[in-house]
Structures are given as structure tokens and as C-alpha cells.
Amino acid sequence: MKTNFFRSAFVACVSLALMATVYTSCTPEETTPGNTTILVALIDSCQTMVDAATTVDYPQASIDAFSSALDVVKQAILDTKLSQTEVNNLAVSLRAARETFMASEFDAISPTALLMGLSFNEGTGTQLTAAGKGWTAVLKKGPAEIFGTATNFPSFITGKVGKAMYFSNGSHLEISNYTAADLLGRKLSIAVWIKPDSTRAGNYIMSYNYWKSWKFQLEDHNKPFFSTTTGAGGMDADNEVVFSAPNGEWTHLVVSMDLTNGKLVFYVNGVNTKEWTSQTQPNLTGTLSAYATTLPLMVGACTTYTEALTWDWSWAHTPANWDGLIGAMDELKLYNIALTDGQVSKLYNEEK
């Protein structure tokens, strides 16, 4: 409701400004009708832009505001007694509205920012070549030491976009041919469509050295949750919205980290739902920590069984509590930039 109120107020202000331009700018000496040829051409070009505009590239509020400003000018030009000054002022106002609209266009994501992209559209195979850096994602069974004969590989299923990958009983993907420096930059974003089967604290999406470097998961109450360790210390944060990713439904999740500016943002279905800063999360600064042990980049899991053996935690030997996704994911993307609101909205609208 608040968004609609501000949008209506903005449109009203634009309309009043344009009408004021029409009816207050002439002088008594200006009685000769103005030449509207240039203004008509401008109106036509703006109408073409409005007709072609979609929410994939522009916020709906910007489309509505530009359309309303255009309607005001189209109505004003019906007055055959407009002076040349009035016609010129209308053109100036419409150009300004056009510039404001064009400036609202969502930023595209540079292809070079993609470290790894998995669409899962192969439908078969035991290893996948990811987009971006070309890393190899190997399908792995869950640890037999935990799941016994119930262990299995991830499987291909019908997804949000084409095929997706389903995980259960500890099944996951391991990527070992990455470059560590790519995963330890000061800026990082993860985008994914997720469809959990059940509410669990250990529904892992992606993990690099678990909390020793960073990890992304659904925690209790199906909230997106991100952990990282920097030179300043450890940090845990979530989007504070319970059941952000409902069970049995596809939900688009993004986490965007910028250690340079001390900012961490969560997005759900293209919408910014929570921002953390270095003031609210003091360790959201510095550089990411490496880890003495070389571990694979994990998809759908927290860590390897061999690594878990070094932990003195009883759940490491309990199938029900093993940290791994039970559910499906699709269109997983890892970037070396901190995605902006506009970029996330554009990505969501392209894939939804």
C-alpha cells in the first residue's frame, strides 16, 4: 500500500507540473498557435518506449509514472491554441520524464561476473560442466557411513526452468577444480530457485569450507541464512522472515555480500527483504578467511564426511540431522559481485 501511495503521489506531481507548464507559461503577446511537429514526434517515440517496457527491465512504478506523464502531454496537445512557448515547455517536461524513466532501467549483470552457473538441464550424467569458469560439478552419493543402503545420487527432475536437481539422503555436488581466490573475494552473490521438502535447519544450498569461509542455507522456519568468517570474526545473518521459502513451492532466493561497503542483503522472489550492515553485524568487514584444509565447493551439502569426522558432534553420525538439502534446486548462480536490487529484480523476472 505504501508503494502505491508514493507512486500515485509521484504521478500526481508530474501531472500537475506538466499542466502548470501548459497554462502558466504563455504571455498575452503569444497568441499564434505553436508548431507541434517536434512534440508529436517526441510523443510517438515515448509511446513506443512505454508500449515496449516490461517489468523485466523497469520497475512497474516507473512504467506507470512515465505513462501518466505521457498521457498528460497527449491531452494537453489537443488544445489547438497552445503557444510555441507552451509547446516547447511540454517538450522539455516530457524529455525530462523520459530521462527519469530511462535512468530507472535495471542494470544487466555482466557475463564476466558469473563464477558458476548450474541450470541442471542436462537431464543425465554423473558430472556437470558449469557456466562461467567452466568448473566441474560431480554428482555424489550421501555418506554410506551415515545413510547405509539408503544413500543415493542427486537426481534430475522437472524444474522451475527446464530441469532441476533433487537432493536427499545426503546426496550433493562437489566441485574441486575451482580457484580459491575466486571464492574468497570481498564481493559475492548466490542466486537460486529452491523447493524444500521439509523445514530443517540444515537445508544447505551451497557451502565453501562451511562457516570457516562461507555457507548459504535454509535454517529453522525456512529462512535464508548466510554465515561467513572474515579477519574480523564470524558472522551469522538471516532475512528474519519466517517461511520465506515454503515447503513444496519454488522460491527465488538471493544473498548479496559486499565486504568493501559492509553490506549483506537478502532477496526473496526479487524483493529486498533484509539488509545488514557493519553497524548491525560488526564482522561484516575485512576479507574472507581461507581454511587450512582443502575442501570442495559443496552444492546441497555442508561438508564432506571425512571433514565431519574431525568434529566432536554427535549429529555427524545421525542421518536425520545430517546437514544436506532435502528438496530441489534450479538455476543456481554464483557471482563475484554484490548484486543490486535492480539486477536481482531483472534476474528474477527473467526466470520466473
Secondary structure, DSSP 4 states (H G I P E B T S, - for coil): -HHHHHHHHHHHHHHHHHHHHHHHS--TT--SBPP-HHHHHHHHHHHHHHHH--TTTS-HHHHHHHHHHHHHHHHHTT-TT-BHHHHHHHHHHHHHHHHHHHHTPPPPPPGGGEEEEE--TT-S-SEEEPEES-PEEEEEPPPHHHHGGG----EEEE-SSSEEEEE-TT-EEEE-S--HHHHS-SEEEEEEEEEESS--TTEEEEEETGGGTEEEEE-GGG-EEEEEEETTEEEEEE---TTSS-TTS-EEEEEEEETTTTEEEEEETTEEEEEEETTTSTTS-S-B---SS---EEESBS--HHHHTTS--GGGG-GGG--B--EEEEEEEEESS---HHHHHHHHHHH-
